[in-house]
Amino acid sequence: MIIDSNLVFFDNVTKADNASGKSDWVPLTGFLNPGQVGPIPIHICLSGGLKSGESLTFTLKQADSKNGSEEEAGSMTIKGPVRAGGTVAWRVIPRGVTKPWMKLELTEGSGLTSTGSVFAAIVREDLTGSYQDNTDLLIDKGKPQYQATA
C-alpha cells in the first residue's frame, strides 16, 4: 500500500491526542482530480474496535481552499460491534466531493468506552479484499503491521 503523508487525516489518533475530533485539511493532489476520475479510495480503521451499543460518526467536509468556507460532503455513523483493526465507513470518497480540500471530523456517540485509535487516509488503491482473509493490515504511526484474525 502506498500512502502519501499529505493525504492522512488521522494517524492513529486517540481522543486524548485530538479532543476536537477534527483532522487537518488534506489536499487532493494532482493525480486525484475530484469529479474527473473513477472512485478515489479512502481507508479508515479503528485499532480498538467498537463494542455493542457504541457508535462513531465520520463527517467529510470539503472546501475550495485550505481553511476556506467548508461544506459537508458526506456523513456516516458506525455502530458497534466492530472488531479491532476493522475497516469502517466509506471505501471510496463520496461522489459529492468536487472541491480540492477535505477534512474529516469524528464525533463520538453515546456510551463510547472502547479505547483505541483511528487511522484515516486517502489511498491509491482500495484495500478491501486485497489481503488474505486471515490477516488484517493495521497502521501504527506510519508502520504497517499484519495481524492474524481468528
Residue frames as qw, qx, qy, qz and C-alpha x, y, z in Angstrom:
[[0.000, 0.891, 0.454, 0.000, 0.00, 0.00, 0.00],
 [0.401, 0.250, -0.005, 0.881, 1.31, 3.43, -0.90],
 [0.221, -0.848, -0.448, 0.177, 0.37, 6.27, 1.44],
 [0.307, 0.567, -0.014, 0.764, 1.16, 9.90, 0.68],
 [0.348, -0.311, -0.575, 0.672, 1.78, 11.60, 4.04],
 [0.120, 0.009, -0.042, -0.992, -0.08, 14.67, 2.74],
 [0.539, -0.196, -0.516, -0.636, -3.26, 12.59, 2.40],
 [0.417, -0.222, -0.825, 0.310, -3.53, 11.32, 6.00],
 [0.381, -0.695, -0.209, -0.573, -6.47, 12.65, 8.03],
 [0.650, -0.644, 0.301, -0.268, -5.69, 10.78, 11.27],
 [0.586, 0.399, -0.689, 0.149, -2.55, 8.71, 12.02],
 [0.597, -0.261, -0.715, 0.254, -3.58, 6.53, 14.96],
 [0.101, -0.396, 0.205, -0.890, -5.14, 9.46, 16.77],
 [0.297, -0.420, -0.818, 0.257, -6.88, 8.91, 20.10],
 [0.184, -0.875, -0.386, -0.229, -9.38, 11.21, 21.76],
 [0.557, -0.703, -0.032, 0.441, -6.62, 12.33, 24.13],
 [0.513, -0.047, 0.362, 0.777, -4.46, 13.30, 21.12],
 [0.030, -0.198, -0.410, -0.890, -7.21, 15.26, 19.38],
 [0.123, 0.358, 0.707, -0.598, -10.03, 16.43, 21.66],
 [0.377, 0.404, -0.058, -0.832, -11.75, 18.34, 18.82],
 [0.686, 0.250, 0.682, -0.037, -12.10, 15.24, 16.65],
 [0.531, 0.825, 0.033, -0.189, -11.15, 17.29, 13.56],
 [0.805, 0.026, 0.260, 0.533, -8.34, 16.48, 11.16],
 [0.122, -0.536, 0.253, 0.796, -6.16, 18.99, 9.36],
 [0.641, 0.631, -0.008, -0.437, -7.13, 19.91, 5.80],
 [0.626, -0.130, 0.687, 0.344, -5.97, 17.36, 3.23],
 [0.347, 0.574, -0.299, -0.679, -5.42, 18.34, -0.42],
 [0.878, 0.317, 0.358, 0.007, -6.47, 16.15, -3.29],
 [0.346, -0.528, 0.493, 0.598, -3.13, 16.02, -5.10],
 [0.305, 0.486, -0.442, -0.689, -2.68, 16.21, -8.86],
 [0.173, 0.066, -0.941, -0.285, -3.28, 12.51, -9.51],
 [0.011, 0.483, 0.839, -0.248, -6.65, 12.77, -7.72],
 [0.105, -0.103, -0.241, -0.959, -8.93, 15.04, -9.71],
 [0.290, 0.303, 0.736, -0.532, -12.31, 15.27, -7.94],
 [0.566, 0.575, 0.295, -0.511, -15.25, 14.64, -10.23],
 [0.506, 0.687, -0.384, -0.353, -13.00, 13.70, -13.17],
 [0.237, 0.366, -0.900, -0.005, -11.65, 10.26, -12.33],
 [0.654, -0.257, -0.690, -0.173, -13.00, 6.97, -11.05],
 [0.668, -0.709, -0.192, -0.121, -13.67, 6.33, -7.40],
 [0.212, 0.655, -0.533, 0.491, -10.98, 7.61, -5.02],
 [0.737, -0.281, -0.602, 0.122, -10.27, 5.07, -2.24],
 [0.237, -0.676, 0.363, -0.596, -10.30, 6.10, 1.40],
 [0.670, -0.076, -0.714, 0.189, -9.14, 3.83, 4.23],
 [0.370, -0.582, 0.296, -0.661, -10.49, 4.26, 7.77],
 [0.726, -0.135, -0.671, 0.062, -9.81, 1.73, 10.51],
 [0.520, -0.721, 0.172, -0.424, -10.19, 1.51, 14.29],
 [0.347, 0.402, -0.804, 0.268, -7.41, -0.08, 16.32],
 [0.190, -0.109, 0.771, -0.598, -9.64, -0.69, 19.32],
 [0.168, -0.342, -0.874, -0.302, -12.90, -1.60, 17.62],
 [0.406, -0.285, 0.085, -0.864, -16.35, -0.78, 19.00],
 [0.102, 0.119, 0.934, -0.320, -18.46, -2.66, 21.50],
 [0.091, -0.555, -0.765, -0.314, -22.16, -3.29, 21.05],
 [0.204, -0.855, -0.445, 0.169, -24.10, -0.07, 21.72],
 [0.331, -0.593, 0.147, 0.719, -21.16, 2.23, 20.89],
 [0.571, 0.702, 0.372, 0.206, -21.04, 4.48, 17.84],
 [0.335, -0.431, 0.211, 0.811, -18.82, 6.91, 15.94],
 [0.492, 0.802, 0.328, -0.083, -19.87, 9.40, 13.27],
 [0.498, -0.157, 0.366, 0.770, -17.49, 10.38, 10.46],
 [0.331, 0.872, 0.284, -0.221, -18.24, 13.63, 8.61],
 [0.599, 0.079, 0.339, 0.721, -16.30, 14.57, 5.49],
 [0.096, 0.885, 0.159, -0.427, -16.03, 18.32, 4.80],
 [0.640, 0.301, 0.348, 0.615, -14.77, 19.98, 1.61],
 [0.048, -0.870, -0.078, 0.484, -13.62, 23.48, 0.61],
 [0.625, 0.767, 0.016, 0.142, -12.21, 25.38, -2.36],
 [0.349, 0.669, -0.467, 0.461, -9.07, 26.35, -0.41],
 [0.548, -0.120, -0.680, 0.472, -7.28, 25.31, 2.76],
 [0.136, -0.360, -0.535, 0.752, -9.22, 26.76, 5.71],
 [0.179, -0.136, -0.371, -0.901, -11.80, 28.10, 3.25],
 [0.629, -0.049, 0.203, -0.749, -15.56, 28.08, 3.66],
 [0.046, -0.128, 0.990, 0.041, -16.43, 24.45, 4.28],
 [0.730, 0.008, -0.087, -0.678, -19.44, 22.37, 3.34],
 [0.658, -0.182, 0.708, -0.180, -20.42, 18.84, 4.26],
 [0.406, 0.393, -0.673, -0.478, -19.68, 16.25, 1.58],
 [0.745, -0.103, -0.624, -0.214, -20.96, 13.21, 3.43],
 [0.366, -0.472, 0.585, -0.548, -21.55, 11.69, 6.85],
 [0.749, -0.025, -0.640, -0.169, -21.69, 8.13, 8.14],
 [0.538, -0.546, 0.451, -0.456, -22.39, 6.64, 11.57],
 [0.560, 0.204, -0.803, 0.033, -20.75, 3.35, 12.51],
 [0.699, -0.477, 0.202, -0.493, -22.40, 1.29, 15.25],
 [0.060, -0.417, 0.897, -0.136, -20.74, -1.50, 17.22],
 [0.704, -0.520, 0.375, 0.305, -19.82, -4.19, 17.43],
 [0.609, 0.743, -0.274, 0.040, -16.78, -3.63, 15.17],
 [0.918, -0.220, -0.038, 0.328, -13.70, -5.79, 15.67],
 [0.338, -0.788, 0.267, 0.440, -10.33, -4.20, 16.45],
 [0.310, -0.304, 0.650, 0.623, -8.49, -3.36, 13.26],
 [0.432, 0.540, 0.718, 0.080, -11.68, -3.43, 11.27],
 [0.129, 0.080, 0.343, 0.927, -12.14, -1.16, 8.28],
 [0.114, 0.640, 0.656, -0.384, -15.13, 1.12, 8.69],
 [0.192, 0.715, 0.068, -0.669, -17.02, 3.88, 6.87],
 [0.641, 0.690, -0.088, -0.325, -16.57, 4.59, 3.19],
 [0.831, -0.012, 0.385, 0.402, -14.44, 2.51, 0.80],
 [0.423, 0.360, 0.304, 0.774, -14.27, 5.44, -1.62],
 [0.010, -0.225, -0.190, 0.956, -14.73, 9.19, -1.28],
 [0.380, 0.608, 0.630, -0.297, -18.42, 10.08, -1.79],
 [0.447, 0.455, 0.503, 0.583, -19.26, 11.25, -5.32],
 [0.063, -0.950, -0.301, -0.053, -20.41, 14.59, -3.88],
 [0.506, -0.622, 0.170, 0.572, -16.78, 15.61, -3.31],
 [0.581, 0.711, 0.252, 0.306, -15.96, 18.14, -6.01],
 [0.040, -0.970, 0.194, -0.141, -13.58, 20.51, -4.23],
 [0.659, 0.482, -0.500, 0.287, -9.81, 20.14, -3.81],
 [0.044, 0.388, -0.679, 0.621, -9.56, 20.32, 0.01],
 [0.729, -0.382, -0.484, -0.298, -11.07, 17.92, 2.54],
 [0.059, -0.387, 0.724, -0.569, -11.06, 17.28, 6.27],
 [0.587, -0.273, -0.749, -0.143, -12.59, 14.55, 8.37],
 [0.331, -0.451, 0.394, -0.729, -14.46, 15.10, 11.63],
 [0.483, -0.112, -0.865, 0.079, -15.05, 12.37, 14.17],
 [0.458, -0.424, 0.189, -0.758, -17.89, 12.56, 16.69],
 [0.097, 0.040, -0.959, 0.264, -18.29, 10.04, 19.49],
 [0.546, -0.418, -0.488, -0.537, -21.73, 8.61, 20.07],
 [0.580, -0.572, 0.286, -0.505, -23.20, 7.97, 23.48],
 [0.934, -0.269, 0.206, -0.116, -21.76, 5.17, 25.56],
 [0.715, 0.562, -0.365, 0.198, -18.33, 5.08, 23.90],
 [0.654, -0.689, 0.312, -0.015, -15.91, 3.33, 26.26],
 [0.929, 0.197, 0.096, 0.299, -13.66, 1.47, 23.81],
 [0.287, -0.784, 0.327, 0.443, -10.05, 2.52, 23.76],
 [0.715, 0.229, 0.494, 0.438, -8.07, 2.68, 20.59],
 [0.077, -0.547, 0.214, 0.806, -7.15, 5.00, 17.80],
 [0.646, 0.668, 0.322, -0.180, -8.29, 5.97, 14.33],
 [0.344, -0.278, 0.545, 0.712, -6.28, 5.80, 11.12],
 [0.515, 0.722, 0.437, -0.155, -7.79, 7.55, 8.10],
 [0.189, -0.510, 0.452, 0.707, -6.20, 8.43, 4.76],
 [0.720, 0.597, -0.060, -0.348, -6.84, 8.73, 1.07],
 [0.592, -0.325, 0.684, 0.275, -5.02, 5.83, -0.55],
 [0.226, 0.441, -0.575, -0.651, -4.15, 4.88, -4.10],
 [0.421, -0.015, -0.842, -0.336, -5.86, 1.51, -4.09],
 [0.737, -0.381, -0.028, -0.558, -8.96, 0.05, -2.46],
 [0.007, -0.424, 0.865, -0.269, -7.70, -2.22, 0.32],
 [0.757, -0.027, 0.387, -0.526, -10.94, -4.15, 0.75],
 [0.954, 0.199, 0.193, -0.112, -10.35, -7.78, -0.13],
 [0.510, 0.748, -0.418, 0.068, -6.76, -7.21, -1.17],
 [0.079, -0.516, 0.802, -0.290, -5.31, -9.28, 1.67],
 [0.370, -0.079, -0.925, -0.023, -5.82, -12.89, 2.71],
 [0.562, -0.590, -0.359, -0.456, -8.97, -13.48, 4.77],
 [0.787, -0.454, -0.342, 0.241, -6.82, -14.43, 7.77],
 [0.506, -0.131, -0.147, 0.840, -4.81, -11.19, 8.04],
 [0.011, 0.950, 0.312, -0.021, -5.62, -7.58, 8.78],
 [0.497, 0.386, -0.089, 0.772, -3.47, -4.57, 7.97],
 [0.373, -0.852, -0.294, 0.221, -3.02, -2.26, 10.92],
 [0.415, 0.640, -0.102, 0.639, -1.24, 1.07, 10.64],
 [0.600, -0.697, -0.250, 0.304, 0.60, 2.23, 13.76],
 [0.183, -0.869, 0.149, 0.435, 2.08, 5.71, 13.42],
 [0.415, 0.743, -0.406, -0.333, 3.05, 5.03, 9.81],
 [0.045, -0.385, 0.920, 0.057, 4.34, 1.47, 10.37],
 [0.776, 0.002, -0.344, -0.528, 2.20, -1.27, 8.78],
 [0.264, -0.268, 0.883, -0.282, 1.62, -4.34, 10.88],
 [0.621, -0.038, -0.616, -0.484, -0.16, -7.53, 9.86],
 [0.391, -0.215, 0.695, -0.564, -2.26, -9.29, 12.44],
 [0.228, -0.114, -0.935, -0.247, -3.78, -12.76, 12.09],
 [0.547, -0.181, 0.115, -0.810, -7.51, -12.91, 12.76],
 [0.374, -0.047, 0.888, -0.262, -9.44, -15.73, 14.30]]
